[in-house]
Structure formats: structure tokens, C-alpha cells
Amino acid sequence: MLDRLLRDERYEVVALVTTVDAASQRVSAHGVRRDLIAQQAESIGLPLLVVELPPQPSNDVYLARFAETLAPLQRAGVSTVSFGDLFLADLRDWRERSFAAIGMSSIFPLWGEPSHAIADAFTARGLAAVLCCVNGAYLDRGYLGRLYDARLFASLPDGVDRCGENGEFHTFTFDGPIFREPVRYVVGATRYEPLMAGSPVSGHWFCDLRPAETRPTRCPLCGGDNACAMTAGEPTCWCFSDRIPPAVLERIPPYARDVACICETCARR
């Protein structure tokens, strides 16, 4: 959505807005660290407005915090907020009514377009993302840390939307033509969070994406010491004789390929 708006002369994008849990300082639904979102906005070159929310906020609290955050923009003449929803009509209706109540109109640039077309356009544009959260009712934890690409699309079970529009998964976009440079990350520990008792939806698996630097001595998947023998001056390394599964190699972000070796632990995971 943002990529399309930035190329549309009818609009001027003045800021990015996200919500974070005030206690954990992570994006509420995705579990992504606030500092990674800040790096994302900096690389894109747009100001980031952060709406801090308490755990399980009421709708009134949610909108009040949004109104407080957006008020300076409204006073400067900004009147519209944009969403990337594709087809959930009840969610669109809620957004339109809720933001109209605080004096903002809503637009939906991707509305009605097929998910497979949006997913293909995303990758064709050179945008890159990684799965950071999966709904256990649709996908297992093995999908965490996978790159959002054609290989992933081909592996999704029947009924799983390619854009995760029904909440099947969430992603973190780290590179593409709208970025000055990639937002480098490594995949940390995973955790499972069950939903409240009685909920019809399963709990979610999260992986802890952490900011990272790309260095020849650090594994691009976990960030640990890769113990590469060649960086220590040896003529060969363990990876010369061990076959690393393609499914592991496919998880390496494009910016780290041919730069740093993965460690033995990640290679055998």
C-alpha cells in the first residue's frame, strides 16, 4: 500500500503510524520490536508516529490514543489515513466509522484486489518481508522466519490467504525500492501466546526479530558466532563437506547472501 501511495501523485504521504503495547514496546499484533519499526521508517524516510496502548484496550481508549497522536497532523491540514485492507468488509466499516469520529477520512488503495495478485506484485517490485507471527490454527511454528516469496506461497496450505488477510500470519517488511537500505535482522527465540479462554481462534506463534549487523563472522539467521574456519585463516570449513538443507538456505535474507556463513546449529536445525 505504501509503495503504491508513494508513486501516486494524487497523494502526499507525511507520516507512518503504528501501535505498540506500552509495556513490551512491541507492535501489538505482530510482536515486532519498536526499534525495528523505527529503523524501517528511517530507511523509508518518513516520520514515525507511535500510539502506545495498554493491554487489551477498549475501543474508546484505542481511538482516544489515536486522536491524541494524530491531532498535530490534523492541525497542519492532514485529513486522511490509509489502510491496506483487501476484503474484510466489517473491518473496513469499523475503520471508516471509527476514524470519521475523530475527524479523519479513510482510503483503501488495495481494496478488492485479489490476494494472489497483491502478493505477486509485492515480490515483483522487489519488496522483501519475513514471517514474524503465525496463527496456530492455520500454520505451524516452522513458518516463522521464512521469507515472504514464491516458495512460501507454494507451500501454504489450502485456504490460507497469500496476504494473511484472515489473520493467518503477519510479516515484517525489511527491504525494497522504498528503502534506502535494508533493515537488518536476526531471528531470536520463539514463543507461543494462547488467546483468552473461549476464543474461537487458536493462539499465535511469534519469533523475536532483533536488529543486527551483517558481518562475516556472525550467522545471518541467529546472529551468533558462525565459527567460520576460513575467517580464521583455515583453507576449508565444516560446510565444505556437510550438505545444508535448501529450506535452511532459503531463510537467509538477500542482503546477507554471499556475505556471511550460517552456523552449524542453524544448519542442522
PENOR-V473994 format. One record per residue. N is the residue number from 1. PHI is phi in whole degrees, 0 to 359 (none if undefined). NEAR is the number of other C-alpha atoms within 12 Angstrom. D_CENTER is the distance of its C-alpha to the mean C-alpha in Angstrom with 1 decimal. Layout:
N_PHI_NEAR_D_CENTER ; N_PHI_NEAR_D_CENTER
This chain:
1_none_27_13.5 ; 2_297_32_13.5 ; 3_302_26_14.7 ; 4_290_25_17.4 ; 5_296_22_18.5 ; 6_294_22_18.9 ; 7_260_15_21.2 ; 8_255_13_23.1 ; 9_292_9_26.2 ; 10_285_10_26.7 ; 11_236_19_23.9 ; 12_239_20_23.3 ; 13_275_27_19.8 ; 14_251_27_20.7 ; 15_194_26_17.8 ; 16_252_28_14.2 ; 17_231_30_14.1 ; 18_220_33_11.9 ; 19_251_32_13.3 ; 20_228_32_13.6 ; 21_289_25_16.0 ; 22_298_20_19.0 ; 23_282_15_20.0 ; 24_273_19_17.0 ; 25_58_26_15.3 ; 26_236_30_11.8 ; 27_301_35_9.7 ; 28_306_28_11.9 ; 29_270_31_10.2 ; 30_265_36_7.0 ; 31_77_35_9.1 ; 32_278_39_7.3 ; 33_297_33_10.4 ; 34_299_33_11.8 ; 35_292_25_13.0 ; 36_290_30_9.8 ; 37_296_36_9.0 ; 38_296_28_12.7 ; 39_296_30_12.5 ; 40_301_34_10.0 ; 41_296_31_12.5 ; 42_297_23_15.4 ; 43_292_24_14.7 ; 44_286_29_14.3 ; 45_92_19_17.5 ; 46_235_23_17.1 ; 47_298_20_17.9 ; 48_247_26_15.5 ; 49_256_27_16.9 ; 50_247_29_15.9 ; 51_262_29_17.4 ; 52_274_30_18.3 ; 53_236_30_19.1 ; 54_284_21_21.4 ; 55_300_19_20.7 ; 56_46_18_21.0 ; 57_291_20_22.2 ; 58_288_12_24.6 ; 59_298_18_24.0 ; 60_295_16_26.5 ; 61_294_18_24.9 ; 62_304_27_21.5 ; 63_289_28_23.2 ; 64_296_21_25.5 ; 65_292_27_22.7 ; 66_296_32_21.1 ; 67_299_28_24.6 ; 68_297_21_25.3 ; 69_289_25_22.2 ; 70_274_31_22.8 ; 71_306_20_26.6 ; 72_299_16_27.0 ; 73_292_24_25.2 ; 74_298_21_27.5 ; 75_295_14_30.5 ; 76_273_11_29.6 ; 77_104_14_29.7 ; 78_281_21_26.0 ; 79_234_24_26.3 ; 80_227_26_23.3 ; 81_238_35_19.7 ; 82_245_31_17.4 ; 83_234_29_15.1 ; 84_261_28_13.3 ; 85_299_31_15.1 ; 86_252_29_16.9 ; 87_208_23_19.7 ; 88_278_22_19.7 ; 89_296_16_22.9 ; 90_294_12_23.3 ; 91_291_19_19.9 ; 92_299_25_20.8 ; 93_299_19_24.2 ; 94_296_18_23.0 ; 95_298_28_20.9 ; 96_298_24_23.9 ; 97_293_18_26.4 ; 98_293_24_24.5 ; 99_280_29_23.7 ; 100_296_19_27.2 ; 101_294_18_28.6 ; 102_252_26_27.4 ; 103_85_24_28.6 ; 104_241_26_25.5 ; 105_271_22_25.3 ; 106_237_26_22.2 ; 107_235_25_21.3 ; 108_225_27_19.2 ; 109_298_26_19.1 ; 110_258_28_17.7 ; 111_302_22_19.9 ; 112_84_18_21.9 ; 113_278_21_20.5 ; 114_298_18_20.1 ; 115_301_26_16.8 ; 116_295_23_18.0 ; 117_290_18_18.9 ; 118_297_28_15.6 ; 119_298_30_13.9 ; 120_295_24_16.8 ; 121_294_23_16.7 ; 122_302_29_13.1 ; 123_288_27_14.2 ; 124_296_16_17.7 ; 125_284_17_16.6 ; 126_87_22_15.3 ; 127_284_33_11.6 ; 128_227_35_9.6 ; 129_217_36_6.2 ; 130_228_39_6.2 ; 131_286_41_6.5 ; 132_246_42_6.2 ; 133_207_40_8.5 ; 134_228_39_11.4 ; 135_277_34_14.3 ; 136_297_27_17.4 ; 137_285_23_19.5 ; 138_243_26_17.8 ; 139_224_30_16.4 ; 140_267_25_17.5 ; 141_296_27_15.9 ; 142_296_26_16.5 ; 143_280_36_13.5 ; 144_298_39_11.3 ; 145_82_43_10.4 ; 146_281_38_11.4 ; 147_285_35_10.4 ; 148_275_40_9.7 ; 149_211_32_13.3 ; 150_298_21_16.8 ; 151_296_18_17.6 ; 152_295_30_14.8 ; 153_305_26_16.1 ; 154_291_16_19.6 ; 155_266_20_18.9 ; 156_292_26_17.6 ; 157_298_17_20.4 ; 158_303_12_22.4 ; 159_92_18_21.2 ; 160_269_25_17.4 ; 161_292_28_15.9 ; 162_298_35_14.1 ; 163_260_35_11.6 ; 164_62_32_11.4 ; 165_294_29_13.4 ; 166_268_23_15.5 ; 167_89_27_13.0 ; 168_294_35_13.2 ; 169_200_40_9.6 ; 170_230_36_6.0 ; 171_229_35_3.1 ; 172_237_40_1.5 ; 173_273_39_4.8 ; 174_239_39_7.6 ; 175_199_32_10.8 ; 176_147_25_13.0 ; 177_294_23_16.2 ; 178_272_29_14.9 ; 179_260_25_14.2 ; 180_287_17_17.4 ; 181_206_20_16.1 ; 182_296_32_13.1 ; 183_270_37_11.1 ; 184_279_36_12.5 ; 185_215_42_11.4 ; 186_230_36_13.1 ; 187_263_35_12.5 ; 188_268_25_14.7 ; 189_295_19_16.3 ; 190_256_24_15.3 ; 191_214_21_16.5 ; 192_245_21_17.5 ; 193_236_22_17.9 ; 194_289_18_20.4 ; 195_277_17_20.7 ; 196_298_12_24.0 ; 197_304_10_27.1 ; 198_91_9_28.0 ; 199_290_10_24.6 ; 200_284_11_24.5 ; 201_255_19_20.9 ; 202_292_22_20.2 ; 203_287_28_18.3 ; 204_234_32_14.8 ; 205_262_34_13.9 ; 206_237_40_11.4 ; 207_243_36_11.1 ; 208_272_31_11.5 ; 209_284_41_9.5 ; 210_239_30_12.3 ; 211_300_27_13.2 ; 212_209_26_15.7 ; 213_250_23_18.4 ; 214_268_31_19.4 ; 215_227_25_22.9 ; 216_301_25_25.3 ; 217_266_24_26.2 ; 218_246_27_22.7 ; 219_294_36_20.9 ; 220_287_42_17.6 ; 221_266_47_16.2 ; 222_249_38_17.4 ; 223_87_32_18.8 ; 224_280_26_22.3 ; 225_297_23_25.5 ; 226_274_29_25.7 ; 227_51_25_29.5 ; 228_290_27_30.0 ; 229_292_20_33.8 ; 230_290_18_33.9 ; 231_291_19_32.4 ; 232_267_13_35.3 ; 233_97_10_37.8 ; 234_280_11_38.3 ; 235_284_12_39.0 ; 236_224_15_36.8 ; 237_217_20_34.0 ; 238_303_20_33.3 ; 239_288_23_30.7 ; 240_291_14_33.7 ; 241_249_8_35.1 ; 242_266_13_32.2 ; 243_273_14_30.2 ; 244_270_22_26.5 ; 245_302_16_25.0 ; 246_305_12_23.1 ; 247_297_21_20.3 ; 248_281_27_19.8 ; 249_299_28_20.1 ; 250_294_26_17.5 ; 251_276_37_14.8 ; 252_290_36_15.8 ; 253_301_39_13.5 ; 254_307_29_15.8 ; 255_292_24_16.6 ; 256_259_29_18.1 ; 257_289_19_20.2 ; 258_65_16_23.9 ; 259_244_20_23.3 ; 260_219_30_23.1 ; 261_277_38_24.2 ; 262_278_40_22.4 ; 263_276_31_24.5 ; 264_297_28_26.8 ; 265_299_19_25.0 ; 266_293_29_21.7 ; 267_295_26_24.0 ; 268_258_16_25.8 ; 269_289_15_23.1
